[in-house]
Amino acid sequence: MESPHISRDPEIMSGVPCFSGTRVPVQNLFDYLTGRSSLEDFLADFPSVSREVAMAVLNTAKSRLLDHAFAA
């Protein structure tokens, strides 16, 4: 998933997709939300990620999922 809010660099976190400008893996957001944690919990635990960026990543993932579902 390409997004200006996600970066991959083999020198940062072994190339795991992270929120741009941070060392916070995007997977952490999805792990929080699929567990018992809220977006508020995630933002509190990872203050380097703004609400706007987290929401942009979620909206991009949602759009990609829906686009793929309707294309099938």
mmCIF file of the N, C-alpha and C atoms, coordinates in Angstrom:
data_MODEL
# 
_entry.id   MODEL 
# 
loop_
_atom_site.group_PDB 
_atom_site.id 
_atom_site.type_symbol 
_atom_site.label_atom_id 
_atom_site.label_alt_id 
_atom_site.label_comp_id 
_atom_site.label_asym_id 
_atom_site.label_entity_id 
_atom_site.label_seq_id 
_atom_site.pdbx_PDB_ins_code 
_atom_site.Cartn_x 
_atom_site.Cartn_y 
_atom_site.Cartn_z 
_atom_site.occupancy 
_atom_site.B_iso_or_equiv 
_atom_site.pdbx_formal_charge 
_atom_site.auth_seq_id 
_atom_site.auth_comp_id 
_atom_site.auth_asym_id 
_atom_site.auth_atom_id 
_atom_site.pdbx_PDB_model_num 
ATOM 1   N N  . MET A 1 1  ? 0.853   -1.166 0.000  1.00 0.00 ? 1  MET A N  1 
ATOM 2   C CA . MET A 1 1  ? 0.000   0.000  0.000  1.00 0.00 ? 1  MET A CA 1 
ATOM 3   C C  . MET A 1 1  ? 0.898   1.228  0.000  1.00 0.00 ? 1  MET A C  1 
ATOM 4   N N  . GLU A 1 2  ? 0.828   2.024  -1.036 1.00 0.00 ? 2  GLU A N  1 
ATOM 5   C CA . GLU A 1 2  ? 1.605   3.249  -1.098 1.00 0.00 ? 2  GLU A CA 1 
ATOM 6   C C  . GLU A 1 2  ? 0.829   4.378  -0.459 1.00 0.00 ? 2  GLU A C  1 
ATOM 7   N N  . SER A 1 3  ? 1.525   5.148  0.341  1.00 0.00 ? 3  SER A N  1 
ATOM 8   C CA . SER A 1 3  ? 0.918   6.271  1.030  1.00 0.00 ? 3  SER A CA 1 
ATOM 9   C C  . SER A 1 3  ? 2.033   7.213  1.455  1.00 0.00 ? 3  SER A C  1 
ATOM 10  N N  . PRO A 1 4  ? 1.786   8.510  1.402  1.00 0.00 ? 4  PRO A N  1 
ATOM 11  C CA . PRO A 1 4  ? 2.815   9.437  1.881  1.00 0.00 ? 4  PRO A CA 1 
ATOM 12  C C  . PRO A 1 4  ? 3.027   9.322  3.396  1.00 0.00 ? 4  PRO A C  1 
ATOM 13  N N  . HIS A 1 5  ? 2.147   8.615  4.060  1.00 0.00 ? 5  HIS A N  1 
ATOM 14  C CA . HIS A 1 5  ? 2.228   8.475  5.514  1.00 0.00 ? 5  HIS A CA 1 
ATOM 15  C C  . HIS A 1 5  ? 2.952   7.211  5.949  1.00 0.00 ? 5  HIS A C  1 
ATOM 16  N N  . ILE A 1 6  ? 3.351   6.388  4.979  1.00 0.00 ? 6  ILE A N  1 
ATOM 17  C CA . ILE A 1 6  ? 4.029   5.127  5.283  1.00 0.00 ? 6  ILE A CA 1 
ATOM 18  C C  . ILE A 1 6  ? 5.351   5.097  4.541  1.00 0.00 ? 6  ILE A C  1 
ATOM 19  N N  . SER A 1 7  ? 6.395   4.672  5.232  1.00 0.00 ? 7  SER A N  1 
ATOM 20  C CA . SER A 1 7  ? 7.699   4.547  4.581  1.00 0.00 ? 7  SER A CA 1 
ATOM 21  C C  . SER A 1 7  ? 8.283   3.172  4.877  1.00 0.00 ? 7  SER A C  1 
ATOM 22  N N  . ARG A 1 8  ? 9.140   2.743  3.956  1.00 0.00 ? 8  ARG A N  1 
ATOM 23  C CA . ARG A 1 8  ? 9.873   1.484  4.121  1.00 0.00 ? 8  ARG A CA 1 
ATOM 24  C C  . ARG A 1 8  ? 11.326  1.770  3.820  1.00 0.00 ? 8  ARG A C  1 
ATOM 25  N N  . ASP A 1 9  ? 12.175  1.445  4.757  1.00 0.00 ? 9  ASP A N  1 
ATOM 26  C CA . ASP A 1 9  ? 13.607  1.662  4.592  1.00 0.00 ? 9  ASP A CA 1 
ATOM 27  C C  . ASP A 1 9  ? 14.322  0.479  5.225  1.00 0.00 ? 9  ASP A C  1 
ATOM 28  N N  . PRO A 1 10 ? 15.147  -0.214 4.450  1.00 0.00 ? 10 PRO A N  1 
ATOM 29  C CA . PRO A 1 10 ? 15.830  -1.380 5.015  1.00 0.00 ? 10 PRO A CA 1 
ATOM 30  C C  . PRO A 1 10 ? 16.717  -1.035 6.217  1.00 0.00 ? 10 PRO A C  1 
ATOM 31  N N  . GLU A 1 11 ? 17.076  0.230  6.349  1.00 0.00 ? 11 GLU A N  1 
ATOM 32  C CA . GLU A 1 11 ? 17.912  0.663  7.468  1.00 0.00 ? 11 GLU A CA 1 
ATOM 33  C C  . GLU A 1 11 ? 17.083  0.998  8.720  1.00 0.00 ? 11 GLU A C  1 
ATOM 34  N N  . ILE A 1 12 ? 15.763  1.076  8.572  1.00 0.00 ? 12 ILE A N  1 
ATOM 35  C CA . ILE A 1 12 ? 14.879  1.399  9.693  1.00 0.00 ? 12 ILE A CA 1 
ATOM 36  C C  . ILE A 1 12 ? 13.944  0.221  9.934  1.00 0.00 ? 12 ILE A C  1 
ATOM 37  N N  . MET A 1 13 ? 14.039  -0.363 11.111 1.00 0.00 ? 13 MET A N  1 
ATOM 38  C CA . MET A 1 13 ? 13.177  -1.481 11.504 1.00 0.00 ? 13 MET A CA 1 
ATOM 39  C C  . MET A 1 13 ? 13.206  -2.610 10.470 1.00 0.00 ? 13 MET A C  1 
ATOM 40  N N  . SER A 1 14 ? 14.366  -2.821 9.868  1.00 0.00 ? 14 SER A N  1 
ATOM 41  C CA . SER A 1 14 ? 14.576  -3.904 8.885  1.00 0.00 ? 14 SER A CA 1 
ATOM 42  C C  . SER A 1 14 ? 13.616  -3.833 7.695  1.00 0.00 ? 14 SER A C  1 
ATOM 43  N N  . GLY A 1 15 ? 13.158  -2.631 7.363  1.00 0.00 ? 15 GLY A N  1 
ATOM 44  C CA . GLY A 1 15 ? 12.288  -2.467 6.201  1.00 0.00 ? 15 GLY A CA 1 
ATOM 45  C C  . GLY A 1 15 ? 10.814  -2.662 6.464  1.00 0.00 ? 15 GLY A C  1 
ATOM 46  N N  . VAL A 1 16 ? 10.445  -2.855 7.715  1.00 0.00 ? 16 VAL A N  1 
ATOM 47  C CA . VAL A 1 16 ? 9.030   -2.988 8.070  1.00 0.00 ? 16 VAL A CA 1 
ATOM 48  C C  . VAL A 1 16 ? 8.335   -1.657 7.760  1.00 0.00 ? 16 VAL A C  1 
ATOM 49  N N  . PRO A 1 17 ? 7.139   -1.678 7.154  1.00 0.00 ? 17 PRO A N  1 
ATOM 50  C CA . PRO A 1 17 ? 6.437   -0.414 6.894  1.00 0.00 ? 17 PRO A CA 1 
ATOM 51  C C  . PRO A 1 17 ? 6.156   0.333  8.208  1.00 0.00 ? 17 PRO A C  1 
ATOM 52  N N  . CYS A 1 18 ? 6.613   1.580  8.263  1.00 0.00 ? 18 CYS A N  1 
ATOM 53  C CA . CYS A 1 18 ? 6.450   2.415  9.454  1.00 0.00 ? 18 CYS A CA 1 
ATOM 54  C C  . CYS A 1 18 ? 5.743   3.713  9.073  1.00 0.00 ? 18 CYS A C  1 
ATOM 55  N N  . PHE A 1 19 ? 5.193   4.361  10.070 1.00 0.00 ? 19 PHE A N  1 
ATOM 56  C CA . PHE A 1 19 ? 4.655   5.688  9.844  1.00 0.00 ? 19 PHE A CA 1 
ATOM 57  C C  . PHE A 1 19 ? 5.831   6.581  9.459  1.00 0.00 ? 19 PHE A C  1 
ATOM 58  N N  . SER A 1 20 ? 5.686   7.357  8.402  1.00 0.00 ? 20 SER A N  1 
ATOM 59  C CA . SER A 1 20 ? 6.772   8.197  7.908  1.00 0.00 ? 20 SER A CA 1 
ATOM 60  C C  . SER A 1 20 ? 7.336   9.076  9.012  1.00 0.00 ? 20 SER A C  1 
ATOM 61  N N  . GLY A 1 21 ? 8.663   9.137  9.057  1.00 0.00 ? 21 GLY A N  1 
ATOM 62  C CA . GLY A 1 21 ? 9.343   9.962  10.039 1.00 0.00 ? 21 GLY A CA 1 
ATOM 63  C C  . GLY A 1 21 ? 9.407   9.370  11.432 1.00 0.00 ? 21 GLY A C  1 
ATOM 64  N N  . THR A 1 22 ? 8.972   8.116  11.576 1.00 0.00 ? 22 THR A N  1 
ATOM 65  C CA . THR A 1 22 ? 8.995   7.457  12.886 1.00 0.00 ? 22 THR A CA 1 
ATOM 66  C C  . THR A 1 22 ? 9.596   6.065  12.753 1.00 0.00 ? 22 THR A C  1 
ATOM 67  N N  . ARG A 1 23 ? 9.724   5.404  13.869 1.00 0.00 ? 23 ARG A N  1 
ATOM 68  C CA . ARG A 1 23 ? 10.120  3.998  13.893 1.00 0.00 ? 23 ARG A CA 1 
ATOM 69  C C  . ARG A 1 23 ? 8.938   3.147  14.380 1.00 0.00 ? 23 ARG A C  1 
ATOM 70  N N  . VAL A 1 24 ? 7.739   3.659  14.202 1.00 0.00 ? 24 VAL A N  1 
ATOM 71  C CA . VAL A 1 24 ? 6.519   2.979  14.654 1.00 0.00 ? 24 VAL A CA 1 
ATOM 72  C C  . VAL A 1 24 ? 5.950   2.163  13.496 1.00 0.00 ? 24 VAL A C  1 
ATOM 73  N N  . PRO A 1 25 ? 5.978   0.841  13.604 1.00 0.00 ? 25 PRO A N  1 
ATOM 74  C CA . PRO A 1 25 ? 5.410   0.007  12.541 1.00 0.00 ? 25 PRO A CA 1 
ATOM 75  C C  . PRO A 1 25 ? 3.905   0.248  12.396 1.00 0.00 ? 25 PRO A C  1 
ATOM 76  N N  . VAL A 1 26 ? 3.449   0.311  11.157 1.00 0.00 ? 26 VAL A N  1 
ATOM 77  C CA . VAL A 1 26 ? 2.025   0.481  10.877 1.00 0.00 ? 26 VAL A CA 1 
ATOM 78  C C  . VAL A 1 26 ? 1.239   -0.693 11.456 1.00 0.00 ? 26 VAL A C  1 
ATOM 79  N N  . GLN A 1 27 ? 1.842   -1.862 11.466 1.00 0.00 ? 27 GLN A N  1 
ATOM 80  C CA . GLN A 1 27 ? 1.185   -3.055 12.013 1.00 0.00 ? 27 GLN A CA 1 
ATOM 81  C C  . GLN A 1 27 ? 0.728   -2.827 13.450 1.00 0.00 ? 27 GLN A C  1 
ATOM 82  N N  . ASN A 1 28 ? 1.465   -2.006 14.200 1.00 0.00 ? 28 ASN A N  1 
ATOM 83  C CA . ASN A 1 28 ? 1.070   -1.734 15.587 1.00 0.00 ? 28 ASN A CA 1 
ATOM 84  C C  . ASN A 1 28 ? -0.322  -1.139 15.663 1.00 0.00 ? 28 ASN A C  1 
ATOM 85  N N  . LEU A 1 29 ? -0.646  -0.240 14.738 1.00 0.00 ? 29 LEU A N  1 
ATOM 86  C CA . LEU A 1 29 ? -1.976  0.368  14.732 1.00 0.00 ? 29 LEU A CA 1 
ATOM 87  C C  . LEU A 1 29 ? -3.046  -0.699 14.546 1.00 0.00 ? 29 LEU A C  1 
ATOM 88  N N  . PHE A 1 30 ? -2.859  -1.565 13.581 1.00 0.00 ? 30 PHE A N  1 
ATOM 89  C CA . PHE A 1 30 ? -3.849  -2.612 13.325 1.00 0.00 ? 30 PHE A CA 1 
ATOM 90  C C  . PHE A 1 30 ? -3.917  -3.610 14.480 1.00 0.00 ? 30 PHE A C  1 
ATOM 91  N N  . ASP A 1 31 ? -2.771  -3.901 15.104 1.00 0.00 ? 31 ASP A N  1 
ATOM 92  C CA . ASP A 1 31 ? -2.768  -4.791 16.266 1.00 0.00 ? 31 ASP A CA 1 
ATOM 93  C C  . ASP A 1 31 ? -3.571  -4.181 17.417 1.00 0.00 ? 31 ASP A C  1 
ATOM 94  N N  . TYR A 1 32 ? -3.393  -2.904 17.647 1.00 0.00 ? 32 TYR A N  1 
ATOM 95  C CA . TYR A 1 32 ? -4.161  -2.238 18.709 1.00 0.00 ? 32 TYR A CA 1 
ATOM 96  C C  . TYR A 1 32 ? -5.657  -2.329 18.421 1.00 0.00 ? 32 TYR A C  1 
ATOM 97  N N  . LEU A 1 33 ? -6.028  -2.002 17.195 1.00 0.00 ? 33 LEU A N  1 
ATOM 98  C CA . LEU A 1 33 ? -7.448  -1.927 16.866 1.00 0.00 ? 33 LEU A CA 1 
ATOM 99  C C  . LEU A 1 33 ? -8.126  -3.293 16.797 1.00 0.00 ? 33 LEU A C  1 
ATOM 100 N N  . THR A 1 34 ? -7.372  -4.326 16.469 1.00 0.00 ? 34 THR A N  1 
ATOM 101 C CA . THR A 1 34 ? -7.976  -5.660 16.427 1.00 0.00 ? 34 THR A CA 1 
ATOM 102 C C  . THR A 1 34 ? -7.914  -6.343 17.787 1.00 0.00 ? 34 THR A C  1 
ATOM 103 N N  . GLY A 1 35 ? -7.173  -5.747 18.695 1.00 0.00 ? 35 GLY A N  1 
ATOM 104 C CA . GLY A 1 35 ? -7.120  -6.242 20.072 1.00 0.00 ? 35 GLY A CA 1 
ATOM 105 C C  . GLY A 1 35 ? -8.174  -5.524 20.899 1.00 0.00 ? 35 GLY A C  1 
ATOM 106 N N  . ARG A 1 36 ? -7.841  -5.273 22.113 1.00 0.00 ? 36 ARG A N  1 
ATOM 107 C CA . ARG A 1 36 ? -8.794  -4.614 23.021 1.00 0.00 ? 36 ARG A CA 1 
ATOM 108 C C  . ARG A 1 36 ? -8.472  -3.142 23.224 1.00 0.00 ? 36 ARG A C  1 
ATOM 109 N N  . SER A 1 37 ? -7.654  -2.587 22.359 1.00 0.00 ? 37 SER A N  1 
ATOM 110 C CA . SER A 1 37 ? -7.236  -1.198 22.507 1.00 0.00 ? 37 SER A CA 1 
ATOM 111 C C  . SER A 1 37 ? -7.953  -0.308 21.502 1.00 0.00 ? 37 SER A C  1 
ATOM 112 N N  . SER A 1 38 ? -7.973  0.965  21.820 1.00 0.00 ? 38 SER A N  1 
ATOM 113 C CA . SER A 1 38 ? -8.637  1.947  20.960 1.00 0.00 ? 38 SER A CA 1 
ATOM 114 C C  . SER A 1 38 ? -7.603  2.782  20.216 1.00 0.00 ? 38 SER A C  1 
ATOM 115 N N  . LEU A 1 39 ? -8.088  3.576  19.291 1.00 0.00 ? 39 LEU A N  1 
ATOM 116 C CA . LEU A 1 39 ? -7.216  4.528  18.611 1.00 0.00 ? 39 LEU A CA 1 
ATOM 117 C C  . LEU A 1 39 ? -6.598  5.471  19.635 1.00 0.00 ? 39 LEU A C  1 
ATOM 118 N N  . GLU A 1 40 ? -7.368  5.871  20.628 1.00 0.00 ? 40 GLU A N  1 
ATOM 119 C CA . GLU A 1 40 ? -6.855  6.753  21.675 1.00 0.00 ? 40 GLU A CA 1 
ATOM 120 C C  . GLU A 1 40 ? -5.688  6.098  22.419 1.00 0.00 ? 40 GLU A C  1 
ATOM 121 N N  . ASP A 1 41 ? -5.806  4.797  22.699 1.00 0.00 ? 41 ASP A N  1 
ATOM 122 C CA . ASP A 1 41 ? -4.719  4.068  23.362 1.00 0.00 ? 41 ASP A CA 1 
ATOM 123 C C  . ASP A 1 41 ? -3.465  4.085  22.488 1.00 0.00 ? 41 ASP A C  1 
ATOM 124 N N  . PHE A 1 42 ? -3.647  3.807  21.201 1.00 0.00 ? 42 PHE A N  1 
ATOM 125 C CA . PHE A 1 42 ? -2.519  3.799  20.272 1.00 0.00 ? 42 PHE A CA 1 
ATOM 126 C C  . PHE A 1 42 ? -1.838  5.154  20.247 1.00 0.00 ? 42 PHE A C  1 
ATOM 127 N N  . LEU A 1 43 ? -2.624  6.211  20.106 1.00 0.00 ? 43 LEU A N  1 
ATOM 128 C CA . LEU A 1 43 ? -2.056  7.563  20.023 1.00 0.00 ? 43 LEU A CA 1 
ATOM 129 C C  . LEU A 1 43 ? -1.335  7.941  21.313 1.00 0.00 ? 43 LEU A C  1 
ATOM 130 N N  . ALA A 1 44 ? -1.852  7.511  22.447 1.00 0.00 ? 44 ALA A N  1 
ATOM 131 C CA . ALA A 1 44 ? -1.198  7.791  23.728 1.00 0.00 ? 44 ALA A CA 1 
ATOM 132 C C  . ALA A 1 44 ? 0.133   7.053  23.845 1.00 0.00 ? 44 ALA A C  1 
ATOM 133 N N  . ASP A 1 45 ? 0.176   5.824  23.339 1.00 0.00 ? 45 ASP A N  1 
ATOM 134 C CA . ASP A 1 45 ? 1.390   5.014  23.433 1.00 0.00 ? 45 ASP A CA 1 
ATOM 135 C C  . ASP A 1 45 ? 2.430   5.372  22.377 1.00 0.00 ? 45 ASP A C  1 
ATOM 136 N N  . PHE A 1 46 ? 1.991   5.975  21.278 1.00 0.00 ? 46 PHE A N  1 
ATOM 137 C CA . PHE A 1 46 ? 2.894   6.345  20.187 1.00 0.00 ? 46 PHE A CA 1 
ATOM 138 C C  . PHE A 1 46 ? 2.672   7.813  19.807 1.00 0.00 ? 46 PHE A C  1 
ATOM 139 N N  . PRO A 1 47 ? 3.124   8.728  20.668 1.00 0.00 ? 47 PRO A N  1 
ATOM 140 C CA . PRO A 1 47 ? 2.851   10.148 20.447 1.00 0.00 ? 47 PRO A CA 1 
ATOM 141 C C  . PRO A 1 47 ? 3.505   10.732 19.190 1.00 0.00 ? 47 PRO A C  1 
ATOM 142 N N  . SER A 1 48 ? 4.435   10.018 18.586 1.00 0.00 ? 48 SER A N  1 
ATOM 143 C CA . SER A 1 48 ? 5.053   10.517 17.351 1.00 0.00 ? 48 SER A CA 1 
ATOM 144 C C  . SER A 1 48 ? 4.130   10.353 16.143 1.00 0.00 ? 48 SER A C  1 
ATOM 145 N N  . VAL A 1 49 ? 3.025   9.635  16.323 1.00 0.00 ? 49 VAL A N  1 
ATOM 146 C CA . VAL A 1 49 ? 2.032   9.464  15.252 1.00 0.00 ? 49 VAL A CA 1 
ATOM 147 C C  . VAL A 1 49 ? 0.829   10.344 15.583 1.00 0.00 ? 49 VAL A C  1 
ATOM 148 N N  . SER A 1 50 ? 0.489   11.236 14.676 1.00 0.00 ? 50 SER A N  1 
ATOM 149 C CA . SER A 1 50 ? -0.656  12.121 14.919 1.00 0.00 ? 50 SER A CA 1 
ATOM 150 C C  . SER A 1 50 ? -1.965  11.417 14.567 1.00 0.00 ? 50 SER A C  1 
ATOM 151 N N  . ARG A 1 51 ? -3.035  11.920 15.134 1.00 0.00 ? 51 ARG A N  1 
ATOM 152 C CA . ARG A 1 51 ? -4.367  11.393 14.822 1.00 0.00 ? 51 ARG A CA 1 
ATOM 153 C C  . ARG A 1 51 ? -4.631  11.489 13.312 1.00 0.00 ? 51 ARG A C  1 
ATOM 154 N N  . GLU A 1 52 ? -4.264  12.605 12.715 1.00 0.00 ? 52 GLU A N  1 
ATOM 155 C CA . GLU A 1 52 ? -4.513  12.806 11.285 1.00 0.00 ? 52 GLU A CA 1 
ATOM 156 C C  . GLU A 1 52 ? -3.801  11.756 10.441 1.00 0.00 ? 52 GLU A C  1 
ATOM 157 N N  . VAL A 1 53 ? -2.564  11.454 10.798 1.00 0.00 ? 53 VAL A N  1 
ATOM 158 C CA . VAL A 1 53 ? -1.797  10.456 10.041 1.00 0.00 ? 53 VAL A CA 1 
ATOM 159 C C  . VAL A 1 53 ? -2.382  9.063  10.265 1.00 0.00 ? 53 VAL A C  1 
ATOM 160 N N  . ALA A 1 54 ? -2.709  8.725  11.495 1.00 0.00 ? 54 ALA A N  1 
ATOM 161 C CA . ALA A 1 54 ? -3.314  7.412  11.775 1.00 0.00 ? 54 ALA A CA 1 
ATOM 162 C C  . ALA A 1 54 ? -4.619  7.256  10.999 1.00 0.00 ? 54 ALA A C  1 
ATOM 163 N N  . MET A 1 55 ? -5.440  8.286  11.009 1.00 0.00 ? 55 MET A N  1 
ATOM 164 C CA . MET A 1 55 ? -6.719  8.224  10.283 1.00 0.00 ? 55 MET A CA 1 
ATOM 165 C C  . MET A 1 55 ? -6.488  8.135  8.774  1.00 0.00 ? 55 MET A C  1 
ATOM 166 N N  . ALA A 1 56 ? -5.497  8.835  8.265  1.00 0.00 ? 56 ALA A N  1 
ATOM 167 C CA . ALA A 1 56 ? -5.194  8.765  6.831  1.00 0.00 ? 56 ALA A CA 1 
ATOM 168 C C  . ALA A 1 56 ? -4.788  7.349  6.435  1.00 0.00 ? 56 ALA A C  1 
ATOM 169 N N  . VAL A 1 57 ? -3.987  6.694  7.263  1.00 0.00 ? 57 VAL A N  1 
ATOM 170 C CA . VAL A 1 57 ? -3.569  5.314  6.978  1.00 0.00 ? 57 VAL A CA 1 
ATOM 171 C C  . VAL A 1 57 ? -4.774  4.381  7.031  1.00 0.00 ? 57 VAL A C  1 
ATOM 172 N N  . LEU A 1 58 ? -5.626  4.539  8.027  1.00 0.00 ? 58 LEU A N  1 
ATOM 173 C CA . LEU A 1 58 ? -6.829  3.700  8.117  1.00 0.00 ? 58 LEU A CA 1 
ATOM 174 C C  . LEU A 1 58 ? -7.751  3.932  6.919  1.00 0.00 ? 58 LEU A C  1 
ATOM 175 N N  . ASN A 1 59 ? -7.925  5.176  6.518  1.00 0.00 ? 59 ASN A N  1 
ATOM 176 C CA . ASN A 1 59 ? -8.787  5.472  5.370  1.00 0.00 ? 59 ASN A CA 1 
ATOM 177 C C  . ASN A 1 59 ? -8.209  4.933  4.075  1.00 0.00 ? 59 ASN A C  1 
ATOM 178 N N  . THR A 1 60 ? -6.892  4.987  3.928  1.00 0.00 ? 60 THR A N  1 
ATOM 179 C CA . THR A 1 60 ? -6.258  4.418  2.739  1.00 0.00 ? 60 THR A CA 1 
ATOM 180 C C  . THR A 1 60 ? -6.457  2.905  2.708  1.00 0.00 ? 60 THR A C  1 
ATOM 181 N N  . ALA A 1 61 ? -6.274  2.249  3.843  1.00 0.00 ? 61 ALA A N  1 
ATOM 182 C CA . ALA A 1 61 ? -6.476  0.797  3.916  1.00 0.00 ? 61 ALA A CA 1 
ATOM 183 C C  . ALA A 1 61 ? -7.927  0.442  3.608  1.00 0.00 ? 61 ALA A C  1 
ATOM 184 N N  . LYS A 1 62 ? -8.851  1.212  4.143  1.00 0.00 ? 62 LYS A N  1 
ATOM 185 C CA . LYS A 1 62 ? -10.278 0.974  3.892  1.00 0.00 ? 62 LYS A CA 1 
ATOM 186 C C  . LYS A 1 62 ? -10.597 1.124  2.405  1.00 0.00 ? 62 LYS A C  1 
ATOM 187 N N  . SER A 1 63 ? -10.097 2.182  1.794  1.00 0.00 ? 63 SER A N  1 
ATOM 188 C CA . SER A 1 63 ? -10.345 2.410  0.369  1.00 0.00 ? 63 SER A CA 1 
ATOM 189 C C  . SER A 1 63 ? -9.787  1.279  -0.480 1.00 0.00 ? 63 SER A C  1 
ATOM 190 N N  . ARG A 1 64 ? -8.569  0.852  -0.145 1.00 0.00 ? 64 ARG A N  1 
ATOM 191 C CA . ARG A 1 64 ? -7.955  -0.249 -0.907 1.00 0.00 ? 64 ARG A CA 1 
ATOM 192 C C  . ARG A 1 64 ? -8.759  -1.537 -0.761 1.00 0.00 ? 64 ARG A C  1 
ATOM 193 N N  . LEU A 1 65 ? -9.209  -1.799 0.440  1.00 0.00 ? 65 LEU A N  1 
ATOM 194 C CA . LEU A 1 65 ? -10.005 -3.010 0.693  1.00 0.00 ? 65 LEU A CA 1 
ATOM 195 C C  . LEU A 1 65 ? -11.300 -2.967 -0.093 1.00 0.00 ? 65 LEU A C  1 
ATOM 196 N N  . LEU A 1 66 ? -11.993 -1.852 -0.040 1.00 0.00 ? 66 LEU A N  1 
ATOM 197 C CA . LEU A 1 66 ? -13.274 -1.728 -0.739 1.00 0.00 ? 66 LEU A CA 1 
ATOM 198 C C  . LEU A 1 66 ? -13.087 -1.740 -2.260 1.00 0.00 ? 66 LEU A C  1 
ATOM 199 N N  . ASP A 1 67 ? -12.050 -1.077 -2.745 1.00 0.00 ? 67 ASP A N  1 
ATOM 200 C CA . ASP A 1 67 ? -11.759 -1.092 -4.183 1.00 0.00 ? 67 ASP A CA 1 
ATOM 201 C C  . ASP A 1 67 ? -11.508 -2.511 -4.663 1.00 0.00 ? 67 ASP A C  1 
ATOM 202 N N  . HIS A 1 68 ? -10.738 -3.261 -3.875 1.00 0.00 ? 68 HIS A N  1 
ATOM 203 C CA . HIS A 1 68 ? -10.425 -4.641 -4.239 1.00 0.00 ? 68 HIS A CA 1 
ATOM 204 C C  . HIS A 1 68 ? -11.695 -5.508 -4.193 1.00 0.00 ? 68 HIS A C  1 
ATOM 205 N N  . ALA A 1 69 ? -12.530 -5.293 -3.192 1.00 0.00 ? 69 ALA A N  1 
ATOM 206 C CA . ALA A 1 69 ? -13.758 -6.090 -3.059 1.00 0.00 ? 69 ALA A CA 1 
ATOM 207 C C  . ALA A 1 69 ? -14.697 -5.836 -4.222 1.00 0.00 ? 69 ALA A C  1 
ATOM 208 N N  . PHE A 1 70 ? -14.820 -4.596 -4.640 1.00 0.00 ? 70 PHE A N  1 
ATOM 209 C CA . PHE A 1 70 ? -15.741 -4.278 -5.746 1.00 0.00 ? 70 PHE A CA 1 
ATOM 210 C C  . PHE A 1 70 ? -15.175 -4.686 -7.096 1.00 0.00 ? 70 PHE A C  1 
ATOM 211 N N  . ALA A 1 71 ? -13.860 -4.798 -7.205 1.00 0.00 ? 71 ALA A N  1 
ATOM 212 C CA . ALA A 1 71 ? -13.222 -5.192 -8.464 1.00 0.00 ? 71 ALA A CA 1 
ATOM 213 C C  . ALA A 1 71 ? -13.316 -6.699 -8.675 1.00 0.00 ? 71 ALA A C  1 
ATOM 214 N N  . ALA A 1 72 ? -13.503 -7.437 -7.603 1.00 0.00 ? 72 ALA A N  1 
ATOM 215 C CA . ALA A 1 72 ? -13.529 -8.906 -7.700 1.00 0.00 ? 72 ALA A CA 1 
ATOM 216 C C  . ALA A 1 72 ? -14.826 -9.423 -8.245 1.00 0.00 ? 72 ALA A C  1 
# 
